[in-house]
Amino acid sequence: MKKILAMILALAMALSLVACGQEAADNGGDAKDGKEYKVAMICDSSINDGGWGAACYNAMVSAADKMGWTYEVTDSIAQNEYYDSIVAYCALGYDMIYAPGNQYTDAVLQAAEEYPDIAFALLNGGADTPAKAVNKNVSSLLPDAQQIGWIAGALAGLMTKSGTIAFIGGMELDTTKGKYAGFGEAAKYVAQQEGKDVKLLDCVYAGSFDDSAKGMEFAKTMIEQGADVFFGDASAVDSGARQAIDEYNTAAGEVKVVDIAQPADILGQNECIICSQCTDNAAMISASMQAVQDGNFGGETLYGSLQNGALSAGAMSDLVPKDIQDKYQSYIQAMMDGTFMK
């Protein structure tokens, strides 16, 4: 019954793509070994959100272009649509399904059991998730959440004037918790080196990645609590927070509250953004595609870190004084050298 439903969904999807003039064959499909490989991404946020969804989609496109793969995406889907969206692509014969978030784990594992010949790449998947796949056709792509938090936290510790910083989460995922913890410990350590104390407000969760209004609400409340540096893991929710921050700064007549973005370098998108924590997910996706072509995909966790170039700090705003920029780069180097907070 599930396979019949998948075929119906796949047919509907195929007709939709043709009707929209977006046939998958139009965007690549010239892999080096002559076979036409196809990758599909499902996402609960929009690929035009200027945040997580956009960064993850662009990473897939970059990897697909590099490897000569055809790609397609279904975005802005609800949680109860994860599985159906995945199996629709499976029924269409896609070689790899790319799911950018830990929240897709259950749907991915279920589909992976039913489609043993398809590869499933789970970004931010748990380190133990590949072992749970019955057919060993699942790999986790896992950027170091602690280091992501460190990259933002070190700058927050240097930049805060009020001594209060804030973090906004989309969903209460292990990776988000790791980023929050890393953000707090790095900010407090760096601030201490600068002779000041930092308070990290309790993490707030929107329960989704697309509720920008909730992000605005959170930011306004946290600004009232004294927060002057923000970081988040909430996609469009973060975009809403930045809008509220920009509005606050405009009313104040100066930039008093700032934001550190992630996972792409989006300096200039909002006046309040002073830097971005950047994650090169394309490198891990490309490695997964190569494994599919080599016939040895699955059963492993591919880690991304500062050390292997998957993580980095982006360009900095002129709002960050030169002396702070220099200090920040020295902390980033310490993270790369393994001497940070030691």
C-alpha positions, 0 to 999 in steps of 0.5 A: 500500500505504501509503495502504491501511495509513493507511486501516486505521489511520484506521478503527481510530482512528475506532472507538477515538474513538467507543468512548471517547466522544471524537469530535473534533466534541465539542471545537470545530470552529467556525472563523470562515469556517464550515468545520470545521477539524481539527488532530491532535497526535502525541507520544512523551511523555505529555500528563499528564507535567507537562512538555513533553508537557503544555505542548505539548498545552495550547498546541494546545488553547489555539490550537484553542479560540481559532481554533475548530478541532477537535483530537485527540491520540495520545501516548506513542508509540514512535519507530517509530509516528511515521509511522503515527500521522501518516498515520492522521490524514491519512487521517481528513482532518485539516487540520493535523498538529502534531508537537512536536519535531525528532525527528519531522522524518523522519516529517513530511517523508515524510507531507507528501510523500504528503499534499500538501493537509495542513499539517504544523507542526513545533515545534522543527523545523530552520530548513532543514526547510520547504525540504526539503518537496517540496510546501511544506506544512511549517512549523517553529515554532522558539522561540529555543533560546539565549534559552531557555537564557539565561532559565534560565542567568541565574537559575542563575548568581545562585542557585548556592552550590556553583558547580556547575550541571547540565542533563539532556536527553531526546534529543540534538537540536539544540534541546536542544544550543542550550538547554544551550549558552545555559544555560551561557554565561548562567550563567557570565556572570552568575556572573562579574558576581557575583564567582564562578565556575560549572562546568556539568556535561556534559549527560546524555541519557536517550535518551527523554522518558518515563524518569523513573527515568533522571531520578532516577538522573541527578539523584542522580549530579549532586548527588553531583558538587556540582550545586545548580541544575538545568535540563533539556529532558527532560519526564518525565525532568525530573519524575523528576529533581525527585522525586530533588531533593525527596527529597534536600532532605527528607533534608537538612532544607532546600532545598539543591538547586533546579530551573528548569522549562520550558516551562510555568510549573509553580511549586509542582508540586515544592518544588525548583522556583524558576522556570520558563522559559515558551514560548507555543507557542500563539501560533505554533500559532495563526499556523499555523492562520490561515495554513491558513485563509488558504490560505498555509501552509507553507515558512516558519519561525516564530520565538519569542523574548523580543522577540515574547512567545513566551518569558518567565520565570515566577513565582519562588519565595520561595526566591529572595531579593528582591535576586536576583529584582530582579537577575534581572529586570534581566538578562531586560530586557537580553535583551529589549533585546539588550544581554545579555552585551555 
